[in-house]
C-alpha cells in the first residue's frame, strides 16, 4: 500500500532550504518552489519523516499532508512529472 502525501515547507536559510529541496527530489516531484508531491511505500514514508526532522529550526515550518480516500488531482500548470493517481483528491 502506498501513501500519497504533499510536503510543503518554509525555511528561511537558503543553504538549508536548498539541501531540503535536494533531499525531497529523492522522494517525489516538485510541484511548486516549496512543495512536493510524493507517492511512497510505508518504509519510504518513515524514512522521509526521519529525514525531515533534521531540518527543524526556529521560525521554520515543514508540513506533511497525507491525502486519504477517493481523490483526483486537478492541476492548472505544465508540470508533467506530477504524481498521477486516479484515486486521489486534493
C-alpha positions, -999 to 999 in steps of 0.1 A, spaced: 0 0 0 14 34 -10 9 66 9 2 98 -10 15 130 6 21 166 -1 51 182 17 53 220 20 80 240 37 91 275 46 128 275 55 145 309 60 181 298 55 189 294 18 216 267 22 193 246 45 163 251 21 183 241 -9 196 210 9 160 201 19 148 205 -17 176 183 -30 167 156 -5 130 158 -13 138 151 -50 146 116 -39 111 111 -26 88 129 -50 82 156 -76 85 193 -70 52 210 -79 60 245 -67 91 262 -52 85 248 -17 61 219 -23 65 183 -33 40 155 -41 51 120 -31 37 85 -36 56 64 -11 55 29 4 53 27 41 91 23 47 100 53 24 74 74 43 90 65 76 125 74 62 112 107 49 97 117 83 130 109 100 149 129 73 127 159 76 133 161 114 169 173 109 155 204 91 135 216 121 145 251 132 133 282 149 109 300 126 110 273 100 80 252 90 76 218 74 42 202 69 32 168 56 -3 164 43 -14 128 39 -41 125 13 -66 97 20 -97 84 3 -112 88 -32 -92 117 -47 -83 133 -80 -56 158 -88 -67 188 -108 -37 209 -118 -36 240 -139 1 241 -148 26 225 -171 42 201 -145 44 168 -164 61 150 -135 32 153 -111 22 122 -92 -7 106 -110 -33 85 -92 -70 84 -102 -80 76 -66 -68 109 -50 -84 143 -45 -68 174 -32 
